[in-house]
Each structure stands twice: as structure tokens, then as C-alpha cells.
């Protein structure tokens, strides 16, 4: 899906056509904000009440105390939230960091499936969409954010 509007000339002097994926980059940034917030909440819940998740620590893919798991979730959630803010600001380095954070988040939630399967699978799917949008079409959003309407 390609838009008809073109952005101003880029570095090499040629106009760059804006793709329809610029909205998906904004979506990726917003999803990072939301999943970061929800992951941080999961971490706070695990820290406040380790018995909340109805699974024995031996049932998790990674054998760790749920308190440790809570700190991992809290830290990952805060980093994802801050990275989402930077992605929405159009920061190029934030797109790289966001793709890495989304990959780590997917792996962490893969290990969390026995404790909270429905939510973990949703987060993994959203992480994959975020990674694709950021890696395949990240430059389009940066060009758009520099364009005046």
C-alpha cells in the first residue's frame, strides 16, 4: 500500500515516496508503550503477591523465583515504555533498541506462557509485529516526522 504524497528530497537529492507503513511505526511505538506498561504491572503484581500466578516455579520454562521474575518483568517493562516514547519521537537509535527490546520481550514472555498463557501469546504476537514494522519500515517514519504538512 503506497501513498501518493512524496517527502522532500533526501540525502541523495531524490524524492522519497512515503509508504503506508508510517502508521505502523506509530503503532509500534504505541504498542511498546502499552506492552511496557502492562509488563511493568505484571512485574509489580509478581513482586507484591508471588502467589498471584497459579503456577509452581518449577512449571516455568526458566526455573526462577517469581520475585526475580517480577523484577525482570518490571525492568523490561520500564525500558520498553521509555523506548516507545523515543520511537514516537522519531529517534533512529530508539528503533534499533526497540527491536532488540521487543525480541527480548518475546523471549521472556515465551518463558512466561505456563504462568499466564493468553496474555503471553498476545504480547509475543505484538512484539513480532513491532519488530517487523521497525526493521522493515523504520526510515519512513523518520522522513515523515521531518516533513511539514
C-alpha positions as CSV (number, residue, x, y, z in Angstrom):
1,X,0.0,0.0,0.0
2,X,1.7,3.2,-1.2
3,X,0.7,6.8,-0.5
4,X,0.7,9.3,-3.3
5,X,2.4,12.0,-1.3
6,X,6.2,12.4,-1.6
7,X,8.5,13.7,1.0
8,X,11.2,16.4,0.4
9,X,14.4,15.4,-1.2
10,X,16.6,13.1,0.9
11,X,20.3,13.0,1.2
12,X,20.9,11.9,-2.4
13,X,18.6,14.6,-3.8
14,X,15.8,12.3,-4.9
15,X,12.3,12.5,-3.5
16,X,11.3,9.6,-1.4
17,X,7.8,8.1,-1.6
18,X,6.1,7.6,1.7
19,X,4.8,4.1,2.3
20,X,1.7,3.2,4.2
21,X,3.8,1.7,6.9
22,X,4.5,5.0,8.6
23,X,1.3,4.5,10.6
24,X,2.6,1.1,11.6
25,X,5.7,2.7,13.1
26,X,3.5,4.9,15.2
27,X,1.5,1.7,16.1
28,X,4.8,0.0,17.1
29,X,5.7,2.9,19.3
30,X,2.3,2.9,21.0
31,X,2.4,-0.9,21.4
32,X,5.8,-0.6,23.1
33,X,4.3,2.0,25.4
34,X,1.3,-0.3,26.2
35,X,3.1,-3.6,26.5
36,X,5.9,-1.9,28.5
37,X,3.3,-0.6,30.9
38,X,1.5,-3.9,31.2
39,X,4.7,-5.8,31.6
40,X,5.7,-3.5,34.4
41,X,2.4,-4.1,36.0
42,X,2.9,-7.9,35.7
43,X,6.2,-7.4,37.5
44,X,4.7,-5.3,40.2
45,X,2.0,-8.0,40.7
46,X,4.6,-10.7,40.9
47,X,6.6,-8.7,43.5
48,X,3.6,-7.7,45.6
49,X,1.9,-11.1,45.6
50,X,4.1,-14.0,44.4
51,X,1.1,-16.4,44.7
52,X,-1.0,-14.5,42.2
53,X,0.2,-16.6,39.2
54,X,-1.2,-20.1,39.6
55,X,1.9,-22.0,38.6
56,X,4.7,-23.6,40.6
57,X,8.1,-22.0,39.9
58,X,9.2,-25.4,38.5
59,X,6.4,-25.1,35.9
60,X,8.0,-22.2,34.2
61,X,10.4,-22.6,31.3
62,X,13.1,-20.9,33.4
63,X,13.4,-22.1,36.9
64,X,13.4,-18.8,38.8
65,X,11.7,-17.4,41.9
66,X,8.6,-15.4,40.9
67,X,10.1,-12.4,42.8
68,X,13.1,-12.5,40.5
69,X,10.7,-12.9,37.6
70,X,8.8,-9.8,38.8
71,X,12.0,-7.7,38.8
72,X,12.8,-8.9,35.3
73,X,9.3,-8.0,34.1
74,X,9.3,-4.6,35.8
75,X,12.7,-3.7,34.4
76,X,11.8,-4.9,30.9
77,X,8.5,-3.0,31.0
78,X,10.1,0.3,32.0
79,X,12.7,0.0,29.3
80,X,10.1,-0.9,26.7
81,X,7.9,2.1,27.8
82,X,10.8,4.6,27.5
83,X,11.9,3.2,24.2
84,X,8.4,3.5,22.9
85,X,8.5,7.2,23.7
86,X,11.7,7.6,21.8
87,X,10.4,5.7,18.8
88,X,7.4,8.0,18.6
89,X,9.8,11.0,18.7
90,X,11.4,9.6,15.5
91,X,14.8,8.6,17.1
92,X,16.7,6.3,14.8
93,X,18.7,4.6,17.6
94,X,15.5,4.0,19.5
95,X,14.2,2.0,16.6
96,X,17.1,-0.4,16.9
97,X,16.9,-0.6,20.7
98,X,13.1,-1.1,20.4
99,X,13.5,-4.0,18.0
100,X,16.0,-5.6,20.5
101,X,13.7,-4.9,23.4
102,X,10.7,-6.4,21.5
103,X,12.8,-9.5,20.8
104,X,13.8,-9.9,24.4
105,X,10.2,-9.3,25.5
106,X,9.0,-12.1,23.2
107,X,11.6,-14.5,24.6
108,X,10.7,-13.5,28.2
109,X,7.0,-14.0,27.5
110,X,7.7,-17.3,25.9
111,X,9.1,-18.5,29.2
112,X,6.1,-16.9,31.0
113,X,3.5,-18.9,28.9
114,X,2.8,-21.5,31.7
115,X,2.0,-18.8,34.2
116,X,-0.2,-16.6,32.1
117,X,-0.7,-18.2,28.6
118,X,-3.3,-16.0,26.9
119,X,-1.5,-12.7,27.7
120,X,2.0,-14.1,27.0
121,X,0.9,-15.2,23.5
122,X,-0.7,-11.8,22.7
123,X,2.5,-10.0,23.8
124,X,4.6,-12.3,21.6
125,X,2.5,-11.6,18.6
126,X,2.6,-7.8,19.2
127,X,6.3,-8.0,19.6
128,X,6.7,-9.7,16.3
129,X,4.6,-7.0,14.6
130,X,6.6,-4.3,16.3
131,X,9.9,-5.9,15.2
132,X,8.7,-6.1,11.6
133,X,7.4,-2.6,11.4
134,X,10.6,-1.1,13.0
135,X,13.1,-3.0,10.9
136,X,11.4,-3.0,7.5
137,X,9.9,0.5,7.5
138,X,11.5,2.5,10.2
139,X,13.1,5.0,7.9
140,X,9.7,6.0,6.5
141,X,8.5,7.3,9.9
142,X,11.7,9.4,10.4
143,X,11.2,11.0,7.0
144,X,7.6,11.7,7.8
145,X,8.4,13.3,11.1
146,X,10.7,15.8,9.3
147,X,8.1,16.7,6.7
148,X,5.8,19.7,7.3
149,X,2.2,19.2,6.3
